[in-house]
Amino acid sequence: QVHVVESGGGLVQAGGSLRLSCEVSGNFWSVNAMGWHRQVPGQQREHVATIHTGTGTNYADSVKGRFTISRDQNTVYLEMNNLKSEDTAVYYCAAGVTRVGRPYNTYWGQGTQVTVSS
């Protein structure tokens, strides 16, 4: 099994900061790209940031310059600064995982709520 667990969400005032963490554990060969998505009720889930194997990263235009994604082995972080009310959402971690004898697959966490008050 593969477990993806997020932490670090919460309530913060506009202009404040939060740091999300996501750890992948379980039985797998390797974790490849890792990233964050977010979803507001009634809307589609949207990409926020991805960090690829190595140091390559990409961000949604709406968070560039404010959010930073980083990684330490099988844990990925999302440092969120200058938060805005429109950043309020449930944030989901996604990890591309290779398991022995199984096809490459993306695993998702259960999500962590981020609420930014104006």
One Martini backbone bead per residue (centre of mass of N, CA, C, O) as a GRO file, in nm:
protein
  118
    1GLN     BB    1   0.101   0.033   0.012
    2VAL     BB    2  -0.005   0.383  -0.013
    3HIS     BB    3   0.078   0.684   0.166
    4VAL     BB    4  -0.093   1.009   0.188
    5VAL     BB    5   0.006   1.287   0.404
    6GLU     BB    6  -0.127   1.572   0.528
    7SER     BB    7  -0.016   1.900   0.657
    8GLY     BB    8  -0.077   2.251   0.787
    9GLY     BB    9  -0.335   2.353   0.803
   10GLY     BB   10  -0.563   2.651   0.823
   11LEU     BB   11  -0.590   2.962   0.985
   12VAL     BB   12  -0.553   3.281   0.812
   13GLN     BB   13  -0.450   3.579   0.738
   14ALA     BB   14  -0.415   3.808   0.533
   15GLY     BB   15  -0.062   3.789   0.451
   16GLY     BB   16   0.008   3.526   0.543
   17SER     BB   17   0.134   3.202   0.659
   18LEU     BB   18   0.202   2.866   0.526
   19ARG     BB   19   0.282   2.509   0.588
   20LEU     BB   20   0.297   2.233   0.389
   21SER     BB   21   0.270   1.873   0.422
   22CYS     BB   22   0.401   1.561   0.259
   23GLU     BB   23   0.381   1.207   0.305
   24VAL     BB   24   0.534   0.916   0.174
   25SER     BB   25   0.425   0.578   0.226
   26GLY     BB   26   0.542   0.239   0.203
   27ASN     BB   27   0.513   0.023  -0.088
   28PHE     BB   28   0.792   0.113  -0.290
   29TRP     BB   29   1.028   0.221  -0.521
   30SER     BB   30   0.921   0.522  -0.616
   31VAL     BB   31   0.925   0.880  -0.617
   32ASN     BB   32   0.839   1.127  -0.814
   33ALA     BB   33   0.633   1.330  -0.870
   34MET     BB   34   0.524   1.625  -0.686
   35GLY     BB   35   0.213   1.777  -0.551
   36TRP     BB   36  -0.030   2.049  -0.576
   37HIS     BB   37  -0.372   2.089  -0.502
   38ARG     BB   38  -0.701   2.253  -0.545
   39GLN     BB   39  -1.035   2.295  -0.378
   40VAL     BB   40  -1.350   2.420  -0.439
   41PRO     BB   41  -1.658   2.417  -0.386
   42GLY     BB   42  -1.789   2.354  -0.713
   43GLN     BB   43  -1.500   2.302  -0.820
   44GLN     BB   44  -1.225   2.243  -0.974
   45ARG     BB   45  -0.939   2.101  -0.970
   46GLU     BB   46  -0.620   2.260  -0.912
   47HIS     BB   47  -0.319   2.356  -0.993
   48VAL     BB   48  -0.019   2.466  -0.818
   49ALA     BB   49   0.230   2.245  -0.776
   50THR     BB   50   0.552   2.113  -0.899
   51ILE     BB   51   0.791   1.844  -0.838
   52HIS     BB   52   1.050   1.701  -0.976
   53THR     BB   53   1.285   1.511  -1.050
   54GLY     BB   54   1.485   1.694  -0.865
   55THR     BB   55   1.425   2.062  -0.936
   56GLY     BB   56   1.182   2.082  -1.094
   57THR     BB   57   0.935   2.345  -1.150
   58ASN     BB   58   0.577   2.434  -1.115
   59TYR     BB   59   0.327   2.700  -1.157
   60ALA     BB   60   0.076   2.877  -1.095
   61ASP     BB   61   0.010   3.196  -1.166
   62SER     BB   62  -0.144   3.264  -0.887
   63VAL     BB   63   0.143   3.173  -0.710
   64LYS     BB   64   0.359   3.324  -0.815
   65GLY     BB   65   0.587   3.448  -0.567
   66ARG     BB   66   0.437   3.294  -0.302
   67PHE     BB   67   0.505   3.002  -0.373
   68THR     BB   68   0.687   2.704  -0.241
   69ILE     BB   69   0.842   2.420  -0.360
   70SER     BB   70   0.953   2.121  -0.186
   71ARG     BB   71   1.209   1.857  -0.112
   72ASP     BB   72   1.243   1.545   0.098
   73GLN     BB   73   1.230   1.298  -0.067
   74ASN     BB   74   0.904   1.186   0.050
   75THR     BB   75   0.875   1.504   0.099
   76VAL     BB   76   0.644   1.772   0.069
   77TYR     BB   77   0.634   2.128   0.021
   78LEU     BB   78   0.431   2.434   0.105
   79GLU     BB   79   0.505   2.763   0.074
   80MET     BB   80   0.287   3.024   0.202
   81ASN     BB   81   0.258   3.354   0.092
   82ASN     BB   82   0.061   3.607   0.083
   83LEU     BB   83  -0.226   3.547   0.153
   84LYS     BB   84  -0.544   3.486   0.009
   85SER     BB   85  -0.876   3.437  -0.012
   86GLU     BB   86  -0.840   3.268  -0.290
   87ASP     BB   87  -0.675   3.030  -0.131
   88THR     BB   88  -0.918   2.902  -0.043
   89ALA     BB   89  -0.893   2.549   0.039
   90VAL     BB   90  -0.836   2.230  -0.060
   91TYR     BB   91  -0.537   2.051  -0.012
   92TYR     BB   92  -0.359   1.840  -0.240
   93CYS     BB   93  -0.168   1.557  -0.260
   94ALA     BB   94   0.067   1.437  -0.512
   95ALA     BB   95   0.197   1.109  -0.627
   96GLY     BB   96   0.441   0.953  -0.813
   97VAL     BB   97   0.437   0.593  -0.835
   98THR     BB   98   0.660   0.315  -0.803
   99ARG     BB   99   0.585  -0.029  -0.836
  100VAL     BB  100   0.635  -0.344  -0.807
  101GLY     BB  101   0.447  -0.483  -1.066
  102ARG     BB  102   0.338  -0.189  -1.129
  103PRO     BB  103   0.199   0.075  -1.239
  104TYR     BB  104   0.209   0.381  -1.277
  105ASN     BB  105   0.098   0.617  -1.016
  106THR     BB  106  -0.145   0.823  -0.861
  107TYR     BB  107  -0.141   0.969  -0.539
  108TRP     BB  108  -0.371   1.068  -0.279
  109GLY     BB  109  -0.478   1.269  -0.055
  110GLN     BB  110  -0.729   1.401   0.171
  111GLY     BB  111  -0.658   1.673   0.274
  112THR     BB  112  -0.624   2.034   0.347
  113GLN     BB  113  -0.730   2.309   0.513
  114VAL     BB  114  -0.751   2.645   0.376
  115THR     BB  115  -0.794   2.960   0.554
  116VAL     BB  116  -0.862   3.297   0.443
  117SER     BB  117  -0.883   3.595   0.604
  118SER     BB  118  -0.995   3.942   0.548
   0.00000   0.00000   0.00000
